[in-house]
Amino acid sequence: MFKWFANAMNEIGQKEIRGGENPRIIEYHATTTLKGKEDEIPWCSSFVNWCLTQAGVTGTNSAAAKSWLAWGKGIIPPVAGCICVIKQKNNGSDPSTGSASGYHVAFWIKEENGRVFLLGGNQADQVKVSSFGLAGYKICGYRLPA
């Protein structure tokens, strides 16, 4: 198992605090150039950057989920714990991920019955495993460090 994926699993349950800030999510933001100070700022990429940094791997340092498509190397087929970038097929903000761009980045677990299962941050405002229907989302790429 990749160390960054173990780090991600250990964070399951971290979530935004209504009316306040979760200091752990602010730590995730600190690994990007955005350095967000609020847990309501979309933080999926910050979470992936933090998990990699904790494992001694340099990420994109960007808060943009799409930035991961130019990082490392693409792989096919995916392996559990690889980085996966998806994009909502419909235009507009994505209520499942808080993304205004429609892009989301997380760690791939599996694909099954037309759904992709991802462990990520800012999935319903928390770190958790979520499934995304491939009828509504396009997989843009799977990545590992170069």
ZIVENZI-V693766 format. One record per residue. PHI is phi in radians with two decimals (999 if undefined). D_CENTER is the distance of its C-alpha to the mean C-alpha in Angstrom with 2 decimals. Layout:
# ZIVENZI-V693766
PHI D_CENTER
PHI D_CENTER
This chain:
# ZIVENZI-V693766
999 17.62
-1.17 15.41
-1.07 15.64
-1.14 12.00
-1.25 11.32
-1.10 14.20
-1.03 12.86
-1.09 9.72
-1.09 12.38
-1.19 14.57
-1.63 12.37
-0.92 12.50
1.83 14.43
-1.12 13.43
-2.59 13.72
-1.11 14.97
-1.87 18.74
-1.15 20.87
1.35 23.41
-2.79 21.98
-2.25 19.12
-1.42 17.23
-1.05 17.97
-1.18 15.11
-1.17 12.58
-1.12 15.02
-1.07 14.76
-1.03 11.03
-1.05 12.22
-1.12 15.13
-1.52 13.34
-2.12 13.09
-1.22 16.20
-1.17 15.53
0.90 16.25
-0.98 15.70
-1.95 18.13
-2.25 17.05
-1.40 14.42
-1.48 14.75
-1.19 13.31
-0.84 9.92
-2.28 7.60
-1.09 3.84
-1.23 5.03
-1.05 7.55
-1.10 6.07
-1.10 5.23
-1.02 8.59
-1.09 10.21
-1.05 9.82
-1.19 11.26
-1.01 13.79
-1.10 15.00
-1.63 15.70
1.40 17.63
-1.96 15.56
-1.42 15.13
-1.62 11.86
-1.51 12.11
1.08 12.95
-1.96 11.74
-1.51 9.94
-1.58 9.83
-1.01 7.06
-1.08 10.29
-1.04 11.28
-1.22 9.63
-1.22 12.30
-1.83 14.96
-1.76 13.76
1.05 15.39
-2.31 16.90
-1.29 16.28
-2.33 17.15
-2.60 18.76
-1.35 18.90
-1.24 15.44
-2.20 15.63
-0.97 13.99
1.69 11.28
-1.24 10.81
-1.47 7.81
-2.23 7.79
-1.92 7.79
-2.11 9.49
-2.42 11.81
-1.12 13.88
-1.27 17.45
-1.43 19.15
-1.29 19.37
1.88 18.54
-1.15 16.07
-1.78 13.78
-1.14 14.70
-1.27 12.12
-2.16 9.14
1.30 11.51
-1.40 10.92
-1.42 14.33
-1.49 13.73
1.60 12.49
-1.49 9.56
-2.55 5.98
-2.22 3.47
-2.84 2.97
-1.74 6.46
-1.29 9.43
-1.93 12.25
-2.95 14.84
-2.12 16.31
-2.75 19.27
0.87 21.62
1.31 19.84
-2.30 16.45
-1.90 13.21
-1.82 11.85
-2.23 8.23
-1.78 7.40
-2.75 4.46
-1.66 5.33
1.08 7.39
-1.77 8.30
0.99 12.00
1.14 11.71
-2.68 10.79
-1.54 9.03
-2.89 10.23
-1.57 10.64
-2.28 10.99
-1.96 12.84
-2.15 12.88
-1.21 16.34
-1.27 16.88
-1.25 19.71
-1.89 17.44
-2.31 14.46
-1.89 14.89
-1.43 13.05
-1.62 13.16
3.03 12.72
-2.05 12.03
-2.33 12.12
-2.37 13.64
-0.98 15.35
-1.20 18.61
